[in-house]
Amino acid sequence: MVEVLARLILAAVSGGITFLAVEPRGWWAAGIIGIALLVAALSPWRSDVSKLQPTLAWAALIAAVHSAVLYLFTLPWIGELVGSMPYIALAIFLSLYSILLGIGGAALLRWRHGFALFPFFYVAVELLRSSVPFGGFSWVRLAWGQIEGPLAYLAPWGGPALISFAVVCVAAGLVGLARAPKLACALMALPLLAGLLAGFGINRPGNTTGSVTAAAVQGNVPRLGLDFAAQRRAVLDNHVRVTEQAAQDGAHPDIVIWPENASDINPFTNQDARALIDASAHDIDAPILVGTLTTDEVGARNTMQVFNPDGTVGEHHHKKYLQPFGETMPMRDFFAKITDLVDLAGDMKPGDGPGVVTMAGTTVGVATCYEVSFDQAFRTAINNGAQILTTPTNNATFSDSDMTYQQLAMSRLRALETDRAVIVAATSGVSAIVHPDGSVSQASGIFEPAYLEEELPLREGRTFAVRYGSILQWLMVIIGTVCALLAVYSTRVSRGSAPRKEVLRSKELVSSTRESTLVIIPTYNEIENLPLITGRVREATPEVHILIVDDNSPDGTGEAADKLAAEDANLHVLHREGKGGLLGAYIAGFEWGLEKDYQVLCEMDADGSHAPEQLHLLLEEIDKGADLVIGSRYVPGGETVNWPANRELLSRLGNRYISVALGAGINDMTAGYRAFRRELLEHLDFDSLSKAGYIFQVDVAFRAIKDGFDVREVPITFTERELGESKLDGSFVKDSLLEVTKWGIAHRSEQVSDFSGEVSKLASRTVDDLELGAKATKAKNAISDFVNDVTHLVSNTLKR
């Protein structure tokens, strides 16, 4: 329980530190450190992942605590309008998504290299939170806190999803240093280096087709003393006044942006409001994009409307991404039974336009306020020809909170992502001029009138993020989701198979009586090495028995073995008729040893590459309960000596591929220094083992893992032979990798099929339970109303 409490405290601290990256603090490195602490809280706390690891249930709570702290610190501005309880409820609701992050993330982190997959799953959960329900809430994405750091320069290559991915990569790499230092260093270095290099390609003037002088008007809002109607007129008057003053001061902009809700009085139904706006456009001699409220045959709209200086109206943008529980109220009837605050929410209808308006020949992309947090808002605008972008916003409701600074960070990141300048016009601040490199050249204060004007570049072309950002994001989501599901499923299978292992193997300390241990040494033309290796075995572990399996070596190795056996009662020789391969030699040795009732049987090469002095490491692990122990070159403490670099590289890459393809969690599946309990060997079907090269070693280990046996690795020193010639040639590589690929596909298919079957059974049982519950409780209550409202909502959505 102390460990769990420590993890929960660490999770809370991680949420608080991650918050420090959010604007206006903007300490981008804090985002990395905070997520690193979250990864640490979800990870096993010993190198043996079976020790001190959180259960998946606790992992869910750990991740939820992290998110709850982060969102409670990030979103207090919501309470400025609706009070503290709805704000707290939203923060807790958003934290519930992290239950999935905790379960899947903790399962992934049990894999030795699972920390490298954790970022993919983080992006998957972030997308889910940003998409459902009611369009999602993308305001709390990790990427927004990186606008001041080097990772922000990845925006043109993948948008916020790639930046969030990069943040988690660096964070996970910090935690993974203790497990796999080289992989962890790469995971940390690559995103940072990529961000720095990408920075050199930002704001390329080659994409500039011209320029436009753009102005943002911040009229400010009266804060006290007016009723609703007077307040709306005062806001409009303020924006008219600032615009007219700019005209009197000699301003000559090409286009003018007023904020969202600059005229909450509909100028199409109120002639006074229309006259004021037309006069402003005439005075400044430029089209004005005005935020107003309109109504059409669909319903109420949050509209950005172009008013031209000649008194005509131009194109409009109806806000597409409406803020649920603010501009619109999902399931209004249901929530009305819970709180009167639903009356504060509007009944706006979303638009479906191209996201652009034309102003004085310039195509302007529009994302009104809340829309800027959604990827498709500006991407759609760019795809429809936007040369410059604007984010008109009304932040007056949220007082002097962090909200406006958080939103400005999003606009800056969108400038980087799209390679476009962004004009931010706010009713009460902060208004800003943002260049395509994300820099802010002008910014207003809050709750003061302001006029910002600047010549800005017009750009064409589409960045990689605009073209392929959604595809890249979904690739990450698919990888993360599949890996997390497999990790959770393998965790479940591992727990379920433990009793089976106890049945399959003995509980006795079988290798402590070394006479029950047989070391099998296959030979072919090893006459120089034979006396050396047997002598070393005798000196290191004199009690074990040795079996030389010779394939009729032309150099007389078999005869030499017979002479050694004549002098050593515990050294035996098995002669075979000809060169039958390593697998055949080991099978012959296993069958001989099992017949003689040996309890532990070991594989060892004759060339000295497997140090007999380290045999005790394998046998000690057998005594701790392992069924198969592999002497590994590639776990911490393992090493190779005098091995050609090309051979080592081939081996490392091959083993990495095997580990990924099979998901076995073993670092050195091809290793040939092994110790087996006899129960495992009796379980294997020798005749069905792969005959392709040395791949039978992988086959044996993989079958043992799949069938629920306990397979472990211990570090060894592998030394290249000094005498004789290696029997290894390059032909095994193609055949071996082909076999592994086949097994991997088949195994993953089985896992997916089994998982789907379990999900189907669970869903069936759940449906049955719900049907029984419905029969038992027919009374109308809040839950049934909720279901009806959801059904109604889905039905309306489908009709659209």
N, C-alpha and C positions, 0 to 999 in steps of 0.2 A: 504493500500500500504506500510505503514511503516513496518507492520508485514512481508510482503512478502520480502521486502528489507533485513530485519533482517535475515530471513531464508536463503536468497541467500548468504549473507555475511558469515553466519554460515557454509553453505555448502562449500564455498571456503576455509574457514579456516580448515574445516574438511579434505579437500583434501590435503592441505599443511601439516597438522599434520600427516596424514596417510603416506605421502611420507617419513617422517623421519624414518619409519621402514624399508625402502628399503635399501639394502646394497649399499655403504659401511658404511652408518651411523648405520643401524641395531638396532635402538631403538625400540625393539619389542613392548613395551607397547604403543608407539605412534600409532601403527596400531589399537589397541583397542580403544584408546581415540578418534582417528580420525573418526572411524566408529560410535562410540557412538554419536559424534556430528552430523553425517549424520542422524542417526536414530532420534535424537532430532529435527533436521530441518524438518523431514518428519512427525513428530508426532503432535497430537493436543496439544495445550499449556494450556489447562484447563482440569480439571477432567471431565467436561461435554464435551464429544468428539464432540458434535455438535457446540462447540464454538472454535474459533481460530484454525481451522484446514485448512491446505492448500488444495485448489482444486487439483484435479488430474492433471490438466494441469500445474499448478504451481509446483506440486510435481515432474513432469517429468523434468522441467527445473532445479529444485533444485538438483536432483540427477545428472543430466548432468553436472552442474557446478562443483560439487564435483569431478566427474571423470575427467573432462577436466583439472582441476588444478593438480590433482594427476598425470595424464599421461603426461602433459606438463613438469612437474618436473622430471618424471621418464625416459623419452625417448629422451632427447636431443642428445644422441649418434647417433641416426639414421641420424641426420642432418650432421654428420661428413662426410658422403658419398654423400648424395643426396641434401643437403642444407636444409634450415630452413622450406621452404614452405611444402614439402612432410612430414616432421616430424610433423609439426603443423596439417596438414591435417589428418595424421594417428591418432594423439591424439584426435582430434575432432571426427573422425569417431568412434573410440573406445568408446568415451563418449556417442554416440547415443544409445548404448545398455542400458545405465543407464536410458534412458527414460522409458523403461519397468520396471526397478527397482523402479523408482520414482512412477509410476502409481500403480503398484501392491503393493509396499511396503507401500505407504501412505494409500491405502485402507485397508491393513491388520492392520496397526497401529491404525485405527479407532476402531477396536475391542478391548475390554478391555484387553484381553490377546494376542492380535495380535503380540505384540513384541516378543513373544516366537516362532511365526511362521515366522517372518521376516528372520531369518538365512537360513531357507530352501529355500526361494525364492531368496536370495542373491546367494546361490550356483547354482540355476537354471540359473540365468542371467550370472554368471561367466562361466558356462559350455557353454552357447550359444556363448559368446564372444570368448571362447577358441576353438570353433568348426567350426563356419561359419562366413563369406564365405572363400573359398580357404584354408580350413583346420583350420581356426581360428587363434587367436593370444593369446597364453596362457602365454606370458611373463609377463603379469601384474597381475597375480593371487595374491590374498591377502596373501596366505600362504608363499610365498617366503620371506616376511619380518619377519617371526617368527623363523628363524633358530637359533637365539640366546636366545629364550625364552622357557618356559616349554611346550607350546603347540606344539612345533616341535616334541616332543616325541610321539605325536599321529600319526605320519607318518606311522609306521608299521601297524596301525589299519585302516587307511582309506586314506592315501596319502594326497595330497594337498587339496582335496575337504573337508575332515574332518577337517583339520586345519583351512581352511577358515571359515567353519561352526562354529568351536569353537570360533574363533576370534569374529565373529558377535554375537554369543550367549552371550559372556561376555559383549560386547558393548551394546547389546540390554537390557541385564539385568541391566546395570547401568541406562539406561533411564527408565526402567520399575519399578524402586524402588518406584516411587511415585504412581503407579497404583496398583500393586500387589506385595508388598514387599517380601512375602515368595517365590513366584514363581520366582521373579527377583533374589533373593539371590541364589536360586538353579541354575538358569541359569548362573550366574556368577561363582559360586563355582565349579559346577560339571566338566566343561571342564578343569579348572585349576588343580583341584585335580586329574582328570583322566590323565592329562599330566604328573604331578609329579609322580604318581604311575606307569605310563607306562615307565617312565625313568628308573625304576629299572630293567625292562626286556630288555633294549637295549643292543646290542653287546654281545649276549649270546655265550660263547665259545663252548657250546655243539653242535652248528651247524657247527663248524669248521672241515674240512676234511683234512686240510694240509695247506701249505703256499707256496707262490711264491715270489721271489725277482723281483720286477717290477721297471722299470725306465721310467721317463718322460723326454723327451728331448725338450728344448726350445732353438731353434737356433737363434731367434731374426730376425728382418727384417731391411734392410737398409731403412732409412726414406727419403733420399734426393738424387738427382743427377743421377739416373739411369733410362733408358727407360724401357718399359714393359718387353722385353725379358731378359734384363740384371737383372732386379729386380727378376724375377722368378728364374733365375740361382743362384743369390746371396742368396736367401732364402734357396734353396736346399743345396748350399755349406755351409751355416751356420750350418745347422742341421748335415751334414756330419762331419763338423769340431768338433762340440761339442761331437758327438758320438765317433769319433776317439780319442779325448782327454780323454774321460772317459775310453776308453779301455787302453790307454797308462798309465793312472793313476791306473790301476788294477781293474776296475769295472768288476763284474761278474754277471750281471742280468740274470734272466731266460727269461724275456720278456721285450721288449722296445717299448714304444709308442711315435711315432712322431705326431705332430699336423695335423689337417686338413690343406690342401694346403701346406704341407711341401715341396711337389714337384708338383708345378703346371705344370711342364713339364712331359708329359705322358711317363713313363718309358717303356711302351710297344711299343712305336713308336720312342723313342729317346734312342739310345744305350748309349750315354754318361751318361744320367741320370740313366739308369739301372745299368751301371757299378759302378757309385758312390754309389748307394743304396746297391748293392750286396757287395761291398767292406766294407761298414759300418757294415752290418750284419755279415760278416766274421770276421772283427776286434773285434767286441763286443761279438762274438760267441753266438748270441741269435737272435731269430726271431724279426723283426721290423715291427710294424704296421704303414704303411706310408699313409698319406693323400695325394691323388693325383687326377688328372682329367683324366678320361678315356672315351672311346667311344665304344659302342657296336651297335648291330642291332637296338636297341630301340632309342638310341641317346646319348647325353652327360651325363656323370655321375659324381657325387661327390663321390669318392670311398676311402675307407680305405682298403688297400691291405697288406696282410702279405708277407714279403720277408724273406726267411729262410737263415741261415748262410751257407748252402751248395749250394746256388745259385738258388734254386728252389723257386717257388711262392706257397703260400698257399691260404687260403680262403680269401674272400673279403666281405665287407659290402658296399652296395650302399645306400647312404643316402635316407631315406624314406620321412621324413618330410622336404620338401624344403621350404625355405623362399620366400613367394610370393613377387613380386616386387624387389627381389634381385637375387636369384638363378633361379627363373622362373618368367615369366611375364604373368599373366592372362589377357585375352582380350587385347592382345598386339596391335592389329589394332585399337581398339577403343581409348585406352589411348595414342596412338601415335598421334592422332589428337589433344590431349590436351597439351602434353609436350614431348620434346625431351629426357627427362630423362629415357624414356623406353629403350633407347639404352644401358643404363648402366646395365640393368637386363640381366641375363643369360637365357639360354634355357635348363636347366637341366631336366632330367627325373627321377622320383622317383623310388627307389628300392622296392623290395617286398620280401626280404630275411628274415631269421630267427632272425636277429639282433645279431648274435654271430659269432665269428671266433675262430678257435683253434690255440693256440700258445704254442708250446713245451708241448703238452698234457693238457694245461689249456684252459678251455672254457671261453672266454672273451666276455662280453656283450658290444656292441658299440652303443653309441648315439652321433652322430656327431654334435657338436655345438648346433644349434637351436633345434635339436631333444630332448635335455634333458628337455625341458619345457613341453613335451607331455607325458602323463601318460603311454601310451602303448609302448613307445620306450623301456624302461628298463623292463617293466613288460613282454613284449614279450620275451626279452632276458632271463629273469629268467625262464620263462616257457619253454624255449629251453635249459636250463641247465647251464646258466651263473654262474660261480663261483666267478667272480670278474668283475668289470665294468670299462669302460673308457669313458671319454668325450674329444675326440680330438677336438680342436677348433682353429679358426683363428680370432683373435680379432684385428689384426693390423690395419684394415681399420678404426676402431673406436677410434684410437689414445689413449689418456690416460683418456678416459671417464669412467663413472661408469659401463659400459656394462659388462666388464670382472668380476667385483665383483658381479654384479647381477647374472651372470651365475654361478659363483662359489657357491653362495648360493643355487641355484637349484641342483647342483651336491651334495652338502652336504645333502640336504633334501632327495634326491634320495638314498643316502647311508643309511640314517635312514629308509626310506620306504622299501627298499629291503633287509636290513641286509647284505650289501655287501660293500667292500672297493671300492673306485672310484679313478682312476688315471686321473687327468686332465692335458692334455698336450696342451699348447697354443704356437702359433708361437712367440708371443711377450709378453706373460704374461696375467693373472697370471696363472702359472702352479702350481699344488698342489697335495699332497697325502692326500686323505680323508679316514678316517677309518669308519668302519660300524656304529659307534656311531655319525657320522657327524663331528667329530673333525678333524682339519687340523694339521697334524704333520710336514709337510714341505710345504713351498710356495715360489715361486720365486717373484722377483720384475717385473716391466714391462719394456719393451724395453731394455732387457739385456739377454745375453745367460745364460742358466742354465741347470743343470743336477740334477735330483732328483731321488734317489734310496732308496728303503726300502723293507723289507720283510713284506708281507701283508698276512692276512688270506684268505684262500679259503673257501667259505661257500656253504652249500647246503640247501635245504628246501625253502619253500615259505611263506612269511609273510601273515597275513590276508589281508593286502592291496593288495598284488599281486594277491591273490586268489579271493577276493571278493570286492576289492575297487571300481570297476566299478558298481557292483550291488548296493553297498551302496550309491554311488554317485547318481545313477538313482533313488533310493528310495527317497533321499532327494529332487531331482529335481521334481519328481512326486508330492510329498507332497506339496512342495512350489508352484508349478505351479497351482495345483488344488485349493489350499487355496487362492492364489492370484486372480485367475479367479472368484472364488465365492465371494471374498471380493469386487472386482470391480463390479461384477454383483449386489451384495446386495446394494452397494452404489448407483448404477443406479436405482434399484427398489425402494430404500428408497426415492430418489429424486422424482421419478415418482409417488409415492403413496401419497405424501403430500396433493395434492388437494383432494384426496378421503377422507382423514381423516377429512378435514374441512367440507365435506358434511355429514359424518357420525355422527359428534358430534356437540353439541351446542357451541357457542362462549361465552356464558354468564358465569359469575363467580358463578356457581351453588351452591357451598358449603358454600359461604359466608353467605347465609341464612340457618343456621344450621337446621332449621325445615324441610328442604327438604332433609336431610340426615338421612338414616336409618342404624342402626347398627344391624346386624343379628348375634345372638348368639345361635348356636345349643347346645342342652343339652341332656345328658343321664346319670342319676345318678350323678348329680352335685349339690345336695342339699346344700352341705357345701360351695361350691364356688359361687353359684348363687347370694346371697345377697352381697357378696364381690365385684364381678365383676360389677354388676349393680350399686352399690354405687360408685365405682371408675369412671365409665362412667359418672354418674351424676355429680360428683365433677369436673371432667376434662373438660367435654363439656356438660353443662346442657341443651343446646338447642336441641341436637340431639334426635331422636326417637330411641327406642330400640324394637327389635322384638325377643322374646324368642321362638325358635322352639324346642319343646320337643317331644321326641320319646317315650312317655308313660313310663317314667322312673319309675321303681319299687320302688325307694327310696322316691317318692313323690315330685320330682323336679317340675313336672308340676303343682301340687297343690300350691307349694310355689310360683311359678311364677304368678299364678292367684292372690294370695294375694298381691304380689308386684304391679301388674297391677291395682288392685283395689285402690291402694294408689297413683298411678302415671298415669296421663292421657296420657303421652307420652311413656308409656311402654306397649307393646302388647304381646300377647301370641298366638302361633299357635300350636295346639295339633295335633300330628300324631298318627296313630293307633298302631304302633310298631316301633322297631328299624330298620330303613330303610337306615342307613348309612349317612355319612357326606354329600356326594353329593346330596342325596335326600333331606336332610334337607335344604341345601343352595338353591337348585332349588325351593323348596316350598317357602322359604323366598324371593327369587328374584321375583318369580311370584306374591307373595302377595304385595311386595313393589312396583313393576311396576304398578300393578293394582291401588294402592293408590297414584300413580303419584309422588313417590319420585325420585329425580334427581340424588342422589348419594347413592349407597348402599355399605355397608362395611361388610367384614367378620371379626369375632373376636372369639377366643376361650373362653370358659367359665372358664377355669382353671387358668386364670391369667397370662398365658405365654405371651400373647399380652398385653402390657401396655396401658390402656386407656389414660394415660397421654401423650402418643406419637401419639394419633390419629390425632392431629392437623397437624403433619408432613405430613401425607398422604393427608389430606384435602387441605393443602396449595399447594401441588403439583398438585392436581386436578384443583385448581383455576389457576394454571400456564399453563394449557392446556392439561394435561395428561388425557388419557382415562382409564388407569389402573395404579394404584400405588401399588407397592409391598413393604411391610415392610421387609427389608432384613437384615439377620444376617451376611452376608458375603461381604458387601461393607465397605469401610473405615468408621469407626464410629459405625458399627454394632457389636454386641457381644452376647454371650450366657452366662447365669449365672446358676450355679448348674446343668448343664446338664451333664449326664454321658459321660465320654470320648468316650466310644464305640459308643454311639448314635450320638455324634457330628461328630466323624470320619466317620461314615456311611453316615450321612447327607452331609458332605462336599464332600466326594468322589462321592456320587450319584449326587449331583448338578454339580460337575465338569464334570462328564460324560455327563449329560444332556446338559450342555452348549456346549460341544464339539460336541456331536452327532447331536444336532439340529442347532447349529450355531446361537443361538438366542441372544447372548450377554447379558444374564441375569444371575446374580450370584446365585440367590436363587429362582429357579423356583418352588420349592416345598413349599415355604412359604405360610402360611395361613392367614396372616394379610394383608388385601387388601381393596382398595377402588375403586369402579367402577363408571364411568358415565353410566347413564341408556341407552344411545345410543349403547354402546358396548354390554350390556346384551340383548338388544332387537335384536341385530344383531346375537347373538349366537343361535345355534340350541341345546337346552338343551338335547334333546332326543339322540343326537349323541355323547355326551361327554363320554369319557372313564369311565367305571365303576370299573376299576381295582384299588382297594385301594385308596390312596390319590393322585393318578396320575392325577386326573381330574384337579388339580391345575395347573399342567404342561400343560395339554391339553388346558385349557382356555387361559393361557398366550401365548402359542405358536400360537393358532389360532388368537389371537388378533394381534400378531406381523406379522404373514403372511398376514393378511387382511388389514394391513396398519394402525392400530391404534397405538397411542402413549403410549408405556409401559415404566414406569420408576421405579426405586428403590430408597427408602430412608432408611437410617440406623435406626435400632431399637435394643432394648435390649430384647432378648428372655430369659425368666426366667422359669426354670422347675417348674411344679406344686408342691405345697406343700401339698395340700389336694386332696383326691380321688385317683383313679387309672387311668393310661394312657390307652386309647383305642387302642394305636398303637401296632401292633405286627410285627414280622419279615416276615410274609408271603407276605406283600405287595412289598418287595424289588424285588424278582424275577419277579413277574408279571409287576411291574412298569418299571423296566429296559428293559424287553422284549418289552413292548409297546413303550417305547422311542426309542429303537433300530429300530423297524419297522417304526416309524414316521421319524426317521433320514434318513434311507435308502430311503424312499419314497420321502422325501423333497429334499435330495441331487440329487436324480434322476430327479426330476422336474426341479431343478436349472440347472443341466447339460443339460437337454433337452431344456429348454428355452434358455440357453446361446448358445447352438449349433444352435438352430433355428435362433437366432439373427445374429450369425456369418454367417450362410448360407445366410440369407437375405442380409446382408451387402456385402458378397462376390458376390452374384448374381447382386446386384445393381452396384458394382464396375466393374464387367465384362461387364455389359451392357453399363456403362459409357465409358469404354475403347473401346468397339466396336464402339460406336457412335463417340468417338474421332478419332478413326482410319479412319472412313469414312470421317470425316471432314478434317483431315490433312493427306494427302497421300504423302506429300513431304518427300524425304529422308533427314534425319538430324541426328544429333548426338544421339538423343534418340533412334531412330529406329535401328541405328547401334549397340547401346548398347544392345538392346533386342536381336538382331541377334547374337551378340557375346555370350551373356548368354546362348542362346539356343544351340549354337555350343558347348559351354563348357559342358553343361549338357549332350548333346548327346555323346560327347567323353567320359565323365565320365561313362555313362551307358554302352557304348561299352566295357569299360575296365572290 
